[in-house]
Amino acid sequence: MRRTRLGLLSLLALLTGAPSAAWAQAPALKNQVKAAASKALAKAPQAQELSDALKAPRPKGGEYFGLYLMDKKVGWFFTDLTVLPGNKAQSINELIFKAQVGTRVSERVHREVRVYEAKPGGKLLSFTVTQKGDGGDNELVGTVAGDSLRVVRKRPGQPEEVLKPLPLPKETVEDADQARVALLRGQKVEGVALDGTDLEGYRTVTTVEAPEEQVLGGVKAKLSRVSTLSDKEKVPVTSLLTTDGKMVRVDFGQTMQARAESEAVAKRLDLVEVFGLTRVVLPKPLPAKAREVPGQVKLVMKNLPEKFQQDTYRQKYQRLPDGRVEVTVTAAPPAPRGRLPRPVADPDGGENLKSTLAVESEAPAIKAQAKSIIREEKDAYTAARMLSAWVYSNMQKDYGASADRATDVLRQKKGDCTEHSLLTVAMLRASGIPARRVDGVIYMVNSDGVPALYWHEWVEAYVGEWTQLDPTFNQPVADATHFYVGYEGNAEITPLIGSLQVTDVK
């Protein structure tokens, strides 16, 4: 189980590159900022008017940041936006994540280079997204061609794959540094960011907030402040910058923080053991009935935001007078009378049957494998159990063999909970069964003997009603030790890491 993938790459869209980097303007600093912007503009070669994203002042040569999880350094990133010859602009963003995951060292490199027209409202012309290490090595090369976006996927040892043409991206050069555009204009900025992991466009809004004072190098300074929100991440990101456009700090709730550092300092990493760092320690072990099906357990929680306290078919919430909340988790198989034959209509309108860049349910290899497992089985729940059981039996449990695409998982047949869930969901969708990946925590007692909840991923399928399965542990019904908080790629749950507490178990 890789319990720490909660938004680290999703946070890349907020941390690096301007679709989500954030800073704000203090009204009293407006003239200083515009003067610096004019000076920067005067130095730039111009054959036409430049976008506000390129007029705004920023550190020459780009910016380096250390990335901290609960005050432990787990990575670094670099970001820059520059003018190119030919009235173009280039954005570069690179993220390195490295941590101890179980007995392995997990390292991921994610780099994006985007080219835009440099004029106001300049279009996104091309991009290269390169990923190495944990998650697999692959590269996406996108180019605007006529009225569509052409994307080629490259993987070591595999033939190049031309993806289906995508709609023209709505992202503009202003979205390459939306924060500094908001500062220069002194007002809220809205745009669309093309996500480098799923190639979907998401609305992103940056809002100017009141400035605040911080002590920098022993001197008190007034810093600009903004908040950025993406429709994908749904995590408000607060950033602080100096008057000359240097970003000082970026906060992602109380758990994740990016700090401006020199290149040498940024690249000097701790080796953090993330399992122990991010787990939720319990006051006592869970009762045996929590592992039964049907089964139930009650957890009294502290610091669980109200937006997560939504009753579902598995989880019911009761608010207590002292501000805590008692959640009852129940596990039971779907009712026989409500089960449907395949194919099953998606109650969410088709999103859970969709083939995506990661969930490649239309890939011939995925379809063929699913067909060979379930054959002519018509009952959706029976088919779902067969697919989940096959993944459990045929995949090697290996934390160091991650892959972010279902076809890669099928080819290598090894990985952690994310790979087990990804392949299962892809084959479920290929079989006409709506499905999605679930993020949450699961009960375990590791070698240190401490009962705790660890971050985990499993599967939810619609078979006439929603039901949860865990292919990592071969559970046709995910037992009550599974506490759900969100869906794969939902960085909204990231602030729970390090803050969520369980004060009682019943």
C-alpha positions as CSV (number, residue, x, y, z in Angstrom):
1,M,0.0,0.0,0.0
2,R,1.3,3.4,-0.9
3,R,-0.6,5.5,1.6
4,T,1.1,8.8,0.8
5,R,0.1,9.4,-2.8
6,L,-2.7,11.7,-1.5
7,G,-2.3,14.6,-3.8
8,L,1.5,14.9,-4.1
9,L,1.3,15.0,-7.8
10,S,-2.1,16.7,-7.7
11,L,-0.4,19.3,-5.6
12,L,2.2,19.8,-8.3
13,A,-0.5,21.7,-10.3
14,L,-0.8,24.0,-7.3
15,L,2.8,24.2,-6.3
16,T,4.5,24.6,-9.7
17,G,3.5,26.5,-12.7
18,A,1.3,29.2,-12.6
19,P,-2.0,27.5,-13.1
20,S,-1.9,27.4,-9.4
21,A,0.9,29.3,-7.8
22,A,-0.4,32.1,-5.7
23,W,0.5,35.5,-4.3
24,A,-1.3,38.7,-3.5
25,Q,-1.1,42.4,-3.8
26,A,-1.2,44.9,-0.9
27,P,-2.8,48.2,-2.2
28,A,0.0,50.2,-0.6
29,L,2.6,48.3,-2.7
30,K,0.8,48.7,-6.0
31,N,3.1,51.5,-7.4
32,Q,6.3,49.6,-6.4
33,V,5.1,46.4,-8.1
34,K,4.1,48.2,-11.3
35,A,7.4,50.0,-11.4
36,A,9.3,46.7,-11.1
37,A,7.0,45.3,-13.8
38,S,7.8,48.2,-16.2
39,K,11.5,47.7,-15.6
40,A,11.2,44.0,-16.4
41,L,9.2,44.7,-19.5
42,A,11.7,47.2,-20.8
43,K,14.4,44.6,-20.8
44,A,12.4,42.0,-22.7
45,P,12.6,41.8,-26.5
46,Q,9.2,42.8,-27.9
47,A,7.7,42.4,-31.3
48,Q,4.3,42.7,-29.8
49,E,2.6,43.5,-26.5
50,L,3.4,40.9,-23.8
51,S,1.0,39.2,-21.5
52,D,0.7,40.4,-18.0
53,A,2.2,37.0,-16.9
54,L,5.4,38.1,-18.6
55,K,5.3,41.7,-17.4
56,A,5.1,40.8,-13.8
57,P,8.4,40.8,-11.8
58,R,9.9,37.5,-10.8
59,P,13.4,36.2,-9.7
60,K,15.7,35.8,-12.6
61,G,16.6,32.2,-13.4
62,G,13.6,30.7,-11.7
63,E,12.8,29.7,-8.1
64,Y,13.6,26.6,-6.0
65,F,11.5,25.4,-3.1
66,G,11.8,22.7,-0.5
67,L,8.6,20.6,-0.1
68,Y,7.8,19.7,3.5
69,L,5.2,17.1,4.8
70,M,4.4,17.7,8.5
71,D,7.7,19.7,8.8
72,K,9.7,16.8,7.3
73,K,11.4,17.5,3.9
74,V,10.2,15.1,1.3
75,G,11.1,16.8,-2.0
76,W,11.9,20.0,-3.9
77,F,10.6,21.7,-7.0
78,F,11.7,24.3,-9.5
79,T,9.6,26.8,-11.5
80,D,10.3,29.5,-14.1
81,L,8.5,31.4,-16.8
82,T,10.5,33.2,-19.5
83,V,10.2,34.9,-22.9
84,L,11.4,33.0,-26.0
85,P,12.3,34.3,-29.4
86,G,9.5,34.4,-31.9
87,N,7.0,36.0,-29.5
88,K,6.6,32.9,-27.4
89,A,6.9,32.1,-23.7
90,Q,8.1,29.0,-21.9
91,S,7.0,27.6,-18.5
92,I,9.2,25.0,-16.8
93,N,8.1,23.1,-13.6
94,E,10.0,20.2,-12.1
95,L,9.1,18.2,-8.9
96,I,11.2,15.7,-7.1
97,F,9.6,13.6,-4.4
98,K,11.7,11.1,-2.3
99,A,10.7,9.2,0.9
100,Q,11.0,5.9,2.7
101,V,7.9,3.9,1.9
102,G,7.8,0.7,4.0
103,T,11.2,-1.0,3.3
104,R,11.8,0.8,0.0
105,V,12.9,4.3,-1.0
106,S,10.3,5.9,-3.3
107,E,11.4,8.6,-5.7
108,R,9.4,10.3,-8.4
109,V,10.5,12.9,-10.9
110,H,7.8,15.0,-12.7
111,R,8.8,17.7,-15.2
112,E,6.6,19.8,-17.4
113,V,7.6,22.2,-20.2
114,R,4.9,24.3,-21.8
115,V,5.1,26.8,-24.7
116,Y,2.6,29.6,-25.2
117,E,2.0,32.6,-27.4
118,A,3.6,35.5,-25.5
119,K,0.8,38.0,-26.3
120,P,-2.1,38.8,-24.0
121,G,-4.4,35.8,-24.0
122,G,-1.7,33.8,-25.7
123,K,-2.7,30.2,-26.4
124,L,-1.0,27.1,-25.2
125,L,0.9,25.7,-28.2
126,S,2.7,22.6,-26.9
127,F,3.8,20.8,-23.8
128,T,6.1,17.9,-22.7
129,V,5.3,16.1,-19.5
130,T,8.1,13.7,-18.3
131,Q,7.7,11.3,-15.5
132,K,10.4,9.0,-14.1
133,G,10.8,6.7,-11.1
134,D,7.8,5.8,-8.9
135,G,4.8,5.5,-11.1
136,G,6.7,4.4,-14.2
137,D,8.8,6.2,-16.8
138,N,6.7,7.8,-19.6
139,E,6.5,11.0,-21.6
140,L,3.5,12.9,-23.0
141,V,4.2,15.3,-25.9
142,G,1.3,17.5,-26.9
143,T,1.0,19.8,-29.9
144,V,-1.8,22.0,-31.0
145,A,-2.6,21.0,-34.6
146,G,-5.5,22.7,-36.3
147,D,-8.6,22.4,-34.3
148,S,-7.4,19.8,-31.9
149,L,-4.6,18.8,-29.5
150,R,-2.4,15.9,-30.7
151,V,-0.7,13.9,-27.9
152,V,2.0,11.2,-28.3
153,R,2.8,8.9,-25.4
154,K,6.3,7.5,-25.1
155,R,7.4,4.7,-22.8
156,P,10.8,2.8,-22.7
157,G,10.6,-0.4,-24.6
158,Q,7.1,0.3,-26.0
159,P,6.0,1.7,-29.3
160,E,4.9,5.3,-29.4
161,E,1.2,5.7,-28.9
162,V,-0.8,8.4,-30.5
163,L,-3.8,9.2,-28.2
164,K,-7.2,10.2,-29.5
165,P,-7.3,13.9,-30.6
166,L,-8.3,16.1,-27.7
167,P,-10.2,19.4,-27.8
168,L,-8.1,22.5,-28.0
169,P,-6.9,23.5,-24.5
170,K,-8.4,26.6,-23.0
171,E,-5.3,27.4,-21.0
172,T,-3.6,30.7,-21.8
173,V,-0.2,32.2,-20.9
174,E,-1.9,34.1,-18.1
175,D,-2.7,30.7,-16.5
176,A,1.0,30.0,-16.6
177,D,1.4,32.5,-13.8
178,Q,-2.1,33.4,-12.7
179,A,-0.9,34.6,-9.3
180,R,1.4,37.3,-10.6
181,V,-1.3,38.4,-13.1
182,A,-3.7,38.8,-10.2
183,L,-1.1,40.9,-8.4
184,L,-0.3,43.1,-11.4
185,R,-4.0,43.7,-12.1
186,G,-5.0,44.0,-8.4
187,Q,-8.0,41.8,-8.9
188,K,-9.3,38.2,-9.0
189,V,-8.2,36.1,-12.0
190,E,-10.0,33.1,-13.4
191,G,-8.7,30.7,-16.0
192,V,-8.3,27.0,-17.0
193,A,-5.3,24.8,-16.3
194,L,-4.6,21.7,-18.4
195,D,-3.6,19.0,-15.9
196,G,-0.4,17.2,-16.8
197,T,-1.5,13.9,-15.3
198,D,-5.0,13.4,-16.8
199,L,-5.0,16.0,-19.7
200,E,-8.3,17.5,-18.5
201,G,-8.9,21.2,-18.1
202,Y,-9.9,22.6,-14.7
203,R,-11.1,26.0,-13.7
204,T,-8.7,27.8,-11.5
205,V,-9.3,31.0,-9.5
206,T,-6.8,33.2,-7.8
207,T,-8.0,35.8,-5.2
208,V,-6.1,38.7,-3.7
209,E,-6.2,38.7,0.1
210,A,-5.0,41.1,2.8
211,P,-1.2,41.3,3.2
212,E,0.6,40.2,6.4
213,E,3.9,40.8,8.1
214,Q,6.6,38.3,8.5
215,V,10.2,38.4,9.7
216,L,12.6,37.6,6.9
217,G,16.3,37.5,7.6
218,G,15.8,39.2,10.9
219,V,13.8,42.1,9.3
220,K,10.1,42.6,9.5
221,A,8.6,42.8,6.0
222,K,5.1,43.2,4.6
223,L,4.2,40.3,2.3
224,S,1.6,40.0,-0.3
225,R,-0.9,37.2,0.0
226,V,-3.3,35.3,-2.3
227,S,-5.3,32.2,-2.3
228,T,-5.7,29.9,-5.3
229,L,-8.4,27.2,-5.8
230,S,-8.6,24.6,-8.5
231,D,-11.8,22.8,-9.4
232,K,-9.8,19.6,-9.4
233,E,-7.9,19.9,-6.2
234,K,-10.5,21.9,-4.1
235,V,-7.7,22.7,-1.7
236,P,-7.2,26.5,-1.0
237,V,-3.5,27.3,-1.4
238,T,-2.1,30.3,0.4
239,S,1.1,32.0,-0.8
240,L,3.2,34.8,0.5
241,L,5.5,37.0,-1.7
242,T,7.8,40.0,-1.4
243,T,7.2,43.2,-3.3
244,D,9.8,42.3,-5.9
245,G,7.9,39.1,-6.9
246,K,9.8,36.5,-4.9
247,M,7.6,33.8,-3.5
248,V,8.5,33.1,0.1
249,R,6.1,30.3,1.2
250,V,3.1,28.2,0.0
251,D,0.8,26.6,2.5
252,F,-1.5,23.6,1.9
253,G,-3.5,23.6,5.1
254,Q,-1.4,22.7,8.2
255,T,0.3,19.6,6.7
256,M,2.1,20.5,3.5
257,Q,4.3,23.5,2.9
258,A,6.7,24.8,0.3
259,R,9.5,27.1,1.4
260,A,11.8,29.2,-0.9
261,E,15.4,27.9,-0.7
262,S,18.5,28.1,-2.7
263,E,19.1,25.4,-5.2
264,A,21.7,23.6,-3.0
265,V,19.5,23.7,0.1
266,A,16.3,22.7,-1.8
267,K,18.0,19.6,-3.2
268,R,19.3,18.4,0.2
269,L,16.6,16.0,1.3
270,D,15.8,14.1,4.5
271,L,14.9,10.5,4.2
272,V,11.4,10.4,5.8
273,E,9.6,7.2,6.7
274,V,6.1,8.3,5.6
275,F,4.1,5.3,6.9
276,G,4.9,6.2,10.5
277,L,4.7,9.9,9.9
278,T,1.2,10.0,8.4
279,R,-0.6,7.2,10.3
280,V,-3.5,7.9,12.7
281,V,-2.6,6.2,16.0
282,L,-5.6,4.6,17.8
283,P,-6.1,4.6,21.6
284,K,-6.7,0.8,21.5
285,P,-7.1,-2.0,19.0
286,L,-10.3,-2.4,17.0
287,P,-12.7,-5.0,18.2
288,A,-12.9,-8.3,16.3
289,K,-16.3,-7.5,14.9
290,A,-14.8,-4.8,12.7
291,R,-13.2,-7.5,10.5
292,E,-16.5,-9.5,10.2
293,V,-18.9,-9.2,7.2
294,P,-21.5,-8.1,8.1
295,G,-19.5,-6.1,10.6
296,Q,-19.4,-2.7,12.3
297,V,-17.1,-0.4,14.3
298,K,-17.5,3.0,15.9
299,L,-14.7,5.6,15.9
300,V,-14.8,8.9,17.8
301,M,-12.8,11.4,15.8
302,K,-11.3,14.9,16.4
303,N,-10.4,17.4,13.7
304,L,-12.6,15.9,11.0
305,P,-14.0,18.9,9.0
306,E,-17.8,19.1,8.6
307,K,-17.5,18.7,4.8
308,F,-16.3,15.1,5.4
309,Q,-19.2,14.2,7.7
310,Q,-21.6,13.1,4.9
311,D,-23.7,10.0,5.6
312,T,-23.2,7.2,3.1
313,Y,-24.4,3.6,2.8
314,R,-21.3,2.5,4.8
315,Q,-20.6,5.5,7.1
316,K,-23.0,7.4,9.5
317,Y,-21.9,10.4,11.5
318,Q,-23.2,11.7,14.9
319,R,-21.8,15.0,16.2
320,L,-21.0,15.1,19.9
321,P,-21.4,18.0,22.3
322,D,-17.7,18.6,22.7
323,G,-17.1,19.1,19.0
324,R,-16.0,15.5,18.2
325,V,-17.8,13.2,15.9
326,E,-18.7,9.6,16.2
327,V,-18.7,7.7,12.9
328,T,-20.2,4.2,12.5
329,V,-18.6,2.2,9.7
330,T,-20.7,-0.8,8.5
331,A,-19.7,-3.5,6.0
332,A,-22.2,-5.7,4.3
333,P,-22.6,-7.3,0.9
334,P,-25.0,-5.9,-1.6
335,A,-28.6,-7.1,-1.3
336,P,-29.2,-10.0,-3.8
337,R,-32.6,-8.5,-4.9
338,G,-30.9,-5.3,-6.0
339,R,-28.1,-6.7,-8.0
340,L,-28.1,-6.0,-11.8
341,P,-26.8,-7.8,-14.9
342,R,-24.0,-6.4,-17.0
343,P,-23.7,-3.8,-18.5
344,V,-24.9,-1.5,-15.7
345,A,-25.8,2.1,-16.2
346,D,-23.7,4.6,-14.3
347,P,-25.8,6.5,-11.7
348,D,-23.4,9.4,-12.1
349,G,-24.0,9.8,-15.8
350,G,-21.1,7.9,-17.2
351,E,-18.0,9.3,-15.3
352,N,-17.5,5.9,-13.7
353,L,-17.4,4.0,-17.0
354,K,-15.0,6.5,-18.7
355,S,-11.7,5.4,-20.2
356,T,-9.0,7.8,-19.1
357,L,-5.3,8.3,-19.5
358,A,-4.8,6.3,-16.3
359,V,-7.9,4.0,-16.3
360,E,-7.4,2.6,-19.8
361,S,-10.6,0.6,-19.9
362,E,-10.9,0.8,-23.7
363,A,-7.4,-0.6,-24.2
364,P,-7.5,-4.0,-26.0
365,A,-5.3,-5.7,-23.5
366,I,-7.5,-4.6,-20.6
367,K,-10.7,-5.7,-22.3
368,A,-9.2,-9.0,-23.3
369,Q,-7.9,-9.8,-19.8
370,A,-11.3,-8.8,-18.2
371,K,-13.1,-11.0,-20.7
372,S,-10.9,-14.0,-20.0
373,I,-11.6,-13.7,-16.3
374,I,-15.4,-13.3,-16.2
375,R,-16.2,-14.9,-19.5
376,E,-20.0,-14.9,-19.9
377,E,-20.9,-14.0,-16.3
378,K,-23.8,-11.7,-16.3
379,D,-24.3,-10.8,-12.6
380,A,-22.4,-7.6,-12.1
381,Y,-21.4,-8.3,-8.4
382,T,-20.2,-11.8,-9.2
383,A,-18.1,-10.5,-12.1
384,A,-16.7,-7.7,-9.8
385,R,-15.7,-10.3,-7.2
386,M,-14.0,-12.4,-9.9
387,L,-12.0,-9.5,-11.2
388,S,-10.9,-8.4,-7.7
389,A,-9.9,-11.9,-6.8
390,W,-7.9,-12.3,-10.0
391,V,-5.9,-9.1,-9.3
392,Y,-5.2,-10.2,-5.7
393,S,-4.0,-13.7,-6.9
394,N,-2.0,-12.6,-9.9
395,M,-0.2,-9.4,-8.7
396,Q,2.9,-9.4,-6.7
397,K,2.9,-7.1,-3.7
398,D,5.8,-4.7,-4.4
399,Y,6.1,-1.2,-3.1
400,G,8.9,-0.4,-5.5
401,A,7.1,-1.3,-8.7
402,S,4.6,1.4,-9.1
403,A,2.8,2.4,-12.4
404,D,0.2,5.1,-13.1
405,R,-1.4,3.5,-16.2
406,A,-3.6,0.4,-16.1
407,T,-1.9,-1.2,-19.1
408,D,1.5,-0.8,-17.4
409,V,0.1,-2.5,-14.3
410,L,-1.3,-5.4,-16.3
411,R,2.0,-5.9,-18.1
412,Q,4.2,-5.9,-15.0
413,K,1.7,-7.5,-12.6
414,K,3.1,-6.0,-9.4
415,G,2.7,-3.0,-7.3
416,D,1.0,-1.7,-4.1
417,C,-2.6,-0.9,-3.3
418,T,-2.8,1.9,-5.9
419,E,-1.8,-0.5,-8.7
420,H,-4.2,-3.2,-7.4
421,S,-7.1,-0.7,-7.4
422,L,-6.2,0.9,-10.7
423,L,-6.2,-2.4,-12.6
424,T,-9.4,-3.6,-10.9
425,V,-11.2,-0.4,-11.8
426,A,-10.0,-0.5,-15.4
427,M,-11.2,-4.1,-15.9
428,L,-14.5,-3.4,-14.1
429,R,-15.3,-0.5,-16.5
430,A,-14.2,-2.6,-19.5
431,S,-16.8,-5.1,-18.3
432,G,-19.6,-2.6,-18.2
433,I,-19.5,-2.1,-14.4
434,P,-19.2,1.5,-13.1
435,A,-16.3,1.7,-10.7
436,R,-13.9,4.2,-9.0
437,R,-10.9,4.2,-6.7
438,V,-11.4,5.0,-3.0
439,D,-9.0,6.8,-0.8
440,G,-9.0,6.5,3.0
441,V,-7.4,4.7,5.9
442,I,-7.3,1.1,6.9
443,Y,-6.6,-0.5,10.3
444,M,-3.3,-2.3,10.8
445,V,-0.9,-3.2,13.6
446,N,2.7,-3.1,12.2
447,S,5.9,-4.5,13.7
448,D,6.1,-1.9,16.4
449,G,2.8,-3.2,17.8
450,V,1.0,0.2,17.6
451,P,-2.7,0.0,16.5
452,A,-3.2,2.6,13.8
453,L,-5.0,3.6,10.7
454,Y,-2.8,3.9,7.6
455,W,-3.6,5.6,4.3
456,H,-4.8,3.1,1.7
457,E,-6.7,2.8,-1.6
458,W,-9.4,0.3,-2.6
459,V,-12.4,0.0,-5.0
460,E,-16.0,1.0,-5.2
461,A,-18.3,-0.6,-7.8
462,Y,-22.0,-0.1,-8.8
463,V,-23.7,-3.4,-9.2
464,G,-27.3,-2.1,-8.6
465,E,-26.1,-0.4,-5.5
466,W,-22.6,0.8,-4.5
467,T,-20.3,-1.7,-2.8
468,Q,-16.7,-1.6,-1.9
469,L,-14.1,-4.3,-2.6
470,D,-10.4,-4.5,-1.6
471,P,-8.2,-6.3,-4.2
472,T,-5.1,-5.8,-2.2
473,F,-6.4,-7.9,0.7
474,N,-8.8,-10.1,-1.3
475,Q,-11.9,-8.8,0.4
476,P,-15.1,-9.1,-1.8
477,V,-16.6,-6.7,0.7
478,A,-14.1,-4.2,2.2
479,D,-14.6,-4.7,5.9
480,A,-15.4,-2.1,8.5
481,T,-11.7,-1.4,9.2
482,H,-11.8,0.7,6.0
483,F,-12.7,4.4,6.6
484,Y,-13.4,6.3,3.4
485,V,-12.6,10.0,3.0
486,G,-12.5,10.7,-0.8
487,Y,-11.7,9.4,-4.3
488,E,-8.3,9.0,-6.1
489,G,-6.6,12.2,-7.0
490,N,-8.7,14.3,-4.6
491,A,-6.2,16.5,-2.9
492,E,-9.0,17.9,-0.8
493,I,-8.3,15.2,1.8
494,T,-4.6,16.1,2.1
495,P,-5.0,18.5,5.1
496,L,-6.4,15.6,7.1
497,I,-2.9,14.1,7.2
498,G,-1.3,14.9,10.6
499,S,-4.5,16.5,12.0
500,L,-7.1,13.7,12.1
501,Q,-7.2,12.1,15.5
502,V,-9.2,9.1,16.9
503,T,-9.9,9.5,20.6
504,D,-12.0,6.4,21.2
505,V,-12.9,3.1,19.6
506,K,-16.2,1.2,20.3
